[in-house]
Amino acid sequence: MEIKQALLALANKQDVAEDLLIKCFDDLFQGKLTPSQAGAFLFGLKTKGETPSELFPAVKTALKYAVKVDVTDIADKTIDTCGTGGDGKMSFNCSTAVALYLADMGYKVVKHGNKGVSSKCGSAEILDELGIPFLKEPVEIKNFLKSKNFVFLFAPFFHPAFKHVAPVRMELGIPTIFNVMGPLLNPANPTHQLLGVGDKKYMDTMAKVLQLKGIKRAAIVHGDGFDEITPTGETQVILIEENDIKKFTITPEEFEIKRCSEQDLKIKDKNQSLEIMKLLFEGKAPQPIKDMVALNLGMALYLLNENMQLKDAVKSARQRVDKGLKKRRSLFL
């Protein structure tokens, strides 16, 4: 049986061969694995450490079972902002704020996300509270994206096969390969992506997989332990531009931003996260929160505008975050 072969390889700290890995994920998505087999498989991959040669076929297999979303007739340039989660920082939902700011600025955002698994509040909880609909139908998705510049693709709607995985992930209660895969599984296949990685050991792996997927321009970021660019310290960046990969490090001081503490970025619960988000959209959030959003928004603008320098992009983002959203009444239903 394939799963036993895979578990034996993982127990010996060996990579799982591609054809064997694909068969195991096929069985997982078809509900053919028992909960104990599925849990052991995910835990084994986690403890060994997933490689690009394992992650890419896992992503391809997951997308094979996904409901496809085609918005190419609406926009030739789309972006997703998301993180792997699992950083344990309990910070506010920065990637969602960045996505909504981008939409407010006229960029087409296809935000793929889910409820929080290892965090206090995921993108789904925040967007639901803000009144953003979770759409399923292709026509509705296209119309909403066209009129609002934003659409939220709630992962369970587009990855029905994950119903066989969700209970196991919840019982394990730790980040698994699905935290790493999640940001790579957007069914709309965006052309651009800002992807935060909570564990920096996955940065090279994620970059390689995005490159193999044919992304036009993307940035993998890990900031001082966060799956975001952070004002608490240094942020490592991997920039992917089709066939080219560049690595560099940025600091808050480069953008005339003061460092803050991790505590300045933490939230207690969903209510506080929502309160901070609403303050952000009015340009009135605490300065460390605004700085973090500006840094990530700036990177997203840099990705979307190839002729823009990163410092100029962050400067533009800071000015926009200070003013708040212009069209929040039309965006939030």
C-alpha positions as CSV (number, residue, x, y, z in Angstrom):
1,M,0.0,0.0,0.0
2,E,1.4,3.4,-1.0
3,I,0.8,5.2,2.2
4,K,2.8,2.6,4.1
5,Q,5.7,3.1,1.7
6,A,5.5,6.8,2.2
7,L,5.4,6.6,6.0
8,L,8.4,4.3,6.0
9,A,10.4,6.8,3.9
10,L,9.4,9.6,6.2
11,A,10.2,7.6,9.3
12,N,13.7,7.2,7.8
13,K,13.9,11.0,7.1
14,Q,13.8,10.4,3.4
15,D,12.0,12.4,0.7
16,V,8.9,10.8,-0.7
17,A,9.3,10.0,-4.5
18,E,7.1,12.2,-6.7
19,D,4.8,9.4,-8.1
20,L,4.4,7.9,-4.6
21,L,3.6,11.4,-3.1
22,I,1.0,12.1,-5.8
23,K,-0.7,8.8,-5.1
24,C,-0.8,9.5,-1.4
25,F,-2.3,12.9,-1.9
26,D,-4.8,11.5,-4.4
27,D,-5.9,9.0,-1.7
28,L,-6.0,11.8,0.9
29,F,-8.2,14.1,-1.2
30,Q,-10.5,11.1,-2.1
31,G,-11.0,10.2,1.6
32,K,-9.2,6.9,1.2
33,L,-6.8,7.4,4.0
34,T,-7.8,6.7,7.6
35,P,-7.5,9.6,10.1
36,S,-4.4,7.9,11.6
37,Q,-2.8,7.4,8.3
38,A,-3.5,11.0,7.2
39,G,-2.2,12.4,10.5
40,A,0.9,10.3,10.4
41,F,1.5,11.4,6.7
42,L,1.2,15.1,7.5
43,F,3.2,14.9,10.7
44,G,5.9,12.9,8.9
45,L,6.3,15.5,6.2
46,K,6.3,18.3,8.8
47,T,9.0,16.7,10.9
48,K,11.2,15.7,8.0
49,G,10.7,19.1,6.3
50,E,9.0,19.4,2.9
51,T,11.2,19.9,-0.1
52,P,10.3,21.7,-3.4
53,S,10.3,18.2,-5.1
54,E,7.5,17.3,-2.6
55,L,5.6,20.6,-2.3
56,F,5.2,21.2,-6.1
57,P,3.5,17.9,-6.9
58,A,1.4,18.2,-3.8
59,V,0.2,21.7,-5.0
60,K,-0.4,20.3,-8.5
61,T,-2.5,17.5,-7.1
62,A,-4.5,19.8,-4.8
63,L,-5.3,22.1,-7.7
64,K,-6.4,19.1,-9.8
65,Y,-9.3,18.7,-7.4
66,A,-10.0,22.5,-7.1
67,V,-12.9,24.4,-8.6
68,K,-11.2,26.7,-11.2
69,V,-11.8,30.4,-11.3
70,D,-11.0,32.3,-14.5
71,V,-11.0,36.1,-14.3
72,T,-8.6,36.7,-17.2
73,D,-11.3,38.5,-19.1
74,I,-11.7,41.0,-16.2
75,A,-8.1,41.8,-15.7
76,D,-4.7,40.7,-17.1
77,K,-3.0,41.6,-13.8
78,T,-4.3,40.2,-10.4
79,I,-2.7,39.9,-7.0
80,D,-3.1,37.9,-3.9
81,T,-1.8,38.8,-0.5
82,C,-1.5,36.0,2.0
83,G,0.7,34.3,4.6
84,T,1.3,30.8,5.6
85,G,0.3,31.5,9.2
86,G,1.8,29.4,11.9
87,D,4.2,32.2,13.2
88,G,2.6,32.1,16.6
89,K,2.7,35.9,16.9
90,M,-1.0,36.5,17.2
91,S,-0.7,39.7,15.2
92,F,-3.5,41.5,13.5
93,N,-4.6,40.4,10.0
94,C,-2.2,42.6,8.0
95,S,-2.6,40.8,4.6
96,T,-6.3,41.4,4.6
97,A,-5.9,45.1,5.2
98,V,-3.3,45.3,2.4
99,A,-5.7,43.5,0.1
100,L,-8.5,46.0,0.7
101,Y,-6.2,49.0,0.4
102,L,-5.0,47.6,-3.0
103,A,-8.6,47.3,-4.1
104,D,-9.4,50.8,-3.0
105,M,-6.4,52.0,-5.1
106,G,-7.9,50.3,-8.2
107,Y,-5.9,47.0,-8.4
108,K,-7.7,43.7,-9.0
109,V,-7.3,41.6,-5.9
110,V,-8.3,37.9,-5.8
111,K,-7.9,37.1,-2.1
112,H,-7.7,33.4,-1.3
113,G,-8.1,32.5,2.4
114,N,-9.8,30.6,5.2
115,K,-10.7,30.8,8.8
116,G,-7.9,31.0,11.3
117,V,-6.4,27.6,12.2
118,S,-3.3,28.5,14.1
119,S,-4.2,32.2,14.7
120,K,-6.9,34.0,16.7
121,C,-8.5,35.5,13.5
122,G,-8.2,34.5,9.9
123,S,-9.0,36.5,6.8
124,A,-12.4,34.8,6.5
125,E,-13.6,36.0,10.0
126,I,-12.6,39.6,9.3
127,L,-14.1,39.8,5.8
128,D,-17.3,38.2,7.0
129,E,-17.6,40.8,9.8
130,L,-17.0,43.6,7.3
131,G,-19.8,42.3,5.1
132,I,-17.7,41.0,2.2
133,P,-19.6,38.2,0.5
134,F,-18.2,34.7,0.1
135,L,-19.1,34.1,-3.5
136,K,-19.2,30.7,-5.4
137,E,-20.6,31.3,-8.8
138,P,-18.3,32.4,-11.7
139,V,-20.6,35.2,-12.9
140,E,-20.9,36.6,-9.4
141,I,-17.2,36.4,-8.8
142,K,-16.4,38.3,-12.0
143,N,-19.1,40.9,-11.5
144,F,-17.9,41.6,-7.9
145,L,-14.3,41.8,-8.9
146,K,-15.1,44.1,-11.8
147,S,-17.2,46.5,-9.6
148,K,-15.2,46.3,-6.3
149,N,-11.7,45.4,-7.5
150,F,-11.8,42.7,-4.8
151,V,-13.2,39.2,-4.4
152,F,-12.7,36.8,-1.6
153,L,-12.3,33.1,-2.6
154,F,-13.2,31.2,0.6
155,A,-11.0,28.1,0.4
156,P,-13.6,25.5,1.4
157,F,-15.8,26.5,-1.5
158,F,-13.0,26.0,-4.1
159,H,-11.2,23.0,-2.5
160,P,-14.1,20.6,-1.7
161,A,-11.6,17.7,-1.4
162,F,-10.1,19.4,1.7
163,K,-13.1,18.2,3.7
164,H,-11.1,15.0,4.1
165,V,-8.1,17.0,5.5
166,A,-9.7,19.6,7.7
167,P,-10.6,17.3,10.7
168,V,-7.1,15.9,10.8
169,R,-5.5,19.3,10.7
170,M,-7.8,20.5,13.5
171,E,-6.9,17.5,15.7
172,L,-3.2,17.9,15.0
173,G,-3.4,21.5,16.0
174,I,0.0,22.4,14.5
175,P,1.1,23.9,11.1
176,T,1.4,21.2,8.4
177,I,2.2,21.2,4.7
178,F,-1.2,22.7,4.1
179,N,-0.1,25.9,5.8
180,V,2.7,26.0,3.3
181,M,0.5,24.9,0.4
182,G,-2.4,27.3,1.2
183,P,-1.0,30.4,-0.3
184,L,0.0,28.5,-3.5
185,L,-3.6,27.1,-4.1
186,N,-5.4,30.3,-5.2
187,P,-7.9,28.9,-7.8
188,A,-7.8,32.2,-9.8
189,N,-4.1,31.8,-10.4
190,P,-3.0,35.4,-9.8
191,T,-0.3,36.9,-11.8
192,H,1.3,38.6,-8.8
193,Q,1.6,37.6,-5.2
194,L,2.9,38.9,-1.8
195,L,3.4,35.8,0.2
196,G,4.4,35.8,3.9
197,V,6.2,32.8,5.4
198,G,6.1,32.2,9.1
199,D,9.0,29.8,9.1
200,K,11.9,31.1,7.1
201,K,13.2,27.7,6.3
202,Y,10.4,27.4,3.7
203,M,11.3,30.6,1.9
204,D,13.4,29.0,-0.8
205,T,11.0,26.2,-1.2
206,M,8.0,28.5,-1.7
207,A,10.0,30.7,-4.1
208,K,10.9,27.7,-6.2
209,V,7.3,26.4,-6.4
210,L,6.0,29.9,-7.3
211,Q,8.6,30.0,-10.1
212,L,7.5,26.5,-11.3
213,K,3.9,27.7,-11.3
214,G,4.8,30.5,-13.7
215,I,4.1,33.5,-11.5
216,K,4.9,36.8,-13.2
217,R,6.1,38.7,-10.2
218,A,6.1,37.8,-6.5
219,A,7.8,38.4,-3.2
220,I,8.3,35.8,-0.4
221,V,8.8,37.6,2.9
222,H,9.7,36.7,6.5
223,G,10.0,39.5,8.9
224,D,11.7,38.9,12.3
225,G,9.6,35.8,12.9
226,F,6.4,37.1,11.3
227,D,4.8,35.9,8.1
228,E,4.7,39.6,7.1
229,I,7.1,42.5,6.5
230,T,7.4,43.9,10.0
231,P,8.6,47.1,11.7
232,T,10.0,45.1,14.6
233,G,13.3,44.3,12.8
234,E,14.8,42.9,9.6
235,T,12.7,41.3,6.9
236,Q,14.1,38.8,4.5
237,V,12.8,39.0,1.0
238,I,13.0,36.7,-2.1
239,L,11.8,38.4,-5.2
240,I,10.6,36.2,-8.1
241,E,10.4,37.8,-11.6
242,E,9.6,34.9,-14.0
243,N,12.9,33.1,-14.4
244,D,14.9,35.4,-12.0
245,I,15.2,35.1,-8.2
246,K,16.8,37.7,-6.0
247,K,17.3,37.8,-2.3
248,F,17.7,40.8,-0.1
249,T,17.0,42.2,3.4
250,I,15.1,45.3,4.4
251,T,14.8,47.2,7.7
252,P,12.2,49.7,8.9
253,E,14.8,52.4,9.0
254,E,15.3,52.3,5.3
255,F,11.8,53.7,4.9
256,E,12.1,56.2,7.8
257,I,9.9,53.9,10.0
258,K,10.6,53.5,13.7
259,R,11.0,50.0,15.1
260,C,8.3,48.7,17.5
261,S,7.8,45.7,19.8
262,E,6.0,42.5,19.0
263,Q,3.4,43.5,21.6
264,D,2.5,46.5,19.6
265,L,1.2,44.2,16.8
266,K,-0.7,41.7,18.9
267,I,-4.4,41.2,19.1
268,K,-6.5,39.5,21.9
269,D,-9.4,38.3,19.8
270,K,-11.6,38.7,16.7
271,N,-13.3,41.8,18.2
272,Q,-10.1,43.6,18.7
273,S,-8.8,42.7,15.2
274,L,-12.0,44.0,13.7
275,E,-11.8,47.2,15.7
276,I,-8.2,47.8,14.6
277,M,-9.1,47.1,11.0
278,K,-11.9,49.7,11.1
279,L,-9.5,52.2,12.6
280,L,-7.0,51.4,9.9
281,F,-9.5,52.2,7.2
282,E,-10.1,55.6,8.8
283,G,-6.3,56.3,9.0
284,K,-6.5,56.3,12.8
285,A,-4.9,53.0,13.9
286,P,-1.9,52.9,16.3
287,Q,1.2,53.9,14.4
288,P,3.0,50.5,14.6
289,I,-0.1,48.9,12.9
290,K,-0.1,51.6,10.2
291,D,3.6,51.1,9.7
292,M,3.3,47.4,9.2
293,V,0.4,47.8,6.7
294,A,2.4,50.5,4.8
295,L,5.5,48.2,4.5
296,N,3.5,45.3,3.1
297,L,1.3,47.6,0.9
298,G,4.4,49.2,-0.4
299,M,5.9,45.8,-1.4
300,A,2.7,44.9,-3.1
301,L,2.7,48.2,-5.1
302,Y,6.3,47.6,-6.0
303,L,5.4,44.2,-7.4
304,L,2.5,45.6,-9.4
305,N,4.5,48.5,-10.8
306,E,7.7,47.3,-12.4
307,N,9.1,50.8,-12.9
308,M,8.6,51.9,-9.3
309,Q,11.4,51.8,-6.7
310,L,10.6,50.0,-3.4
311,K,11.3,53.2,-1.4
312,D,8.9,55.2,-3.5
313,A,6.3,52.4,-3.2
314,V,6.5,52.4,0.6
315,K,6.4,56.2,0.7
316,S,3.2,56.1,-1.4
317,A,1.8,53.4,0.8
318,R,2.4,55.3,4.0
319,Q,0.7,58.4,2.6
320,R,-2.3,56.3,1.6
321,V,-2.5,54.5,5.0
322,D,-2.4,57.9,6.8
323,K,-5.5,58.9,4.8
324,G,-7.4,55.7,5.1
325,L,-9.6,54.1,2.5
326,K,-11.4,56.4,0.0
327,K,-14.2,54.1,-1.0
328,R,-14.9,52.0,2.1
329,R,-18.6,52.6,1.9
330,S,-18.8,51.2,-1.6
331,L,-16.5,48.3,-0.9
332,F,-18.2,47.1,2.3
333,L,-21.8,46.1,1.6
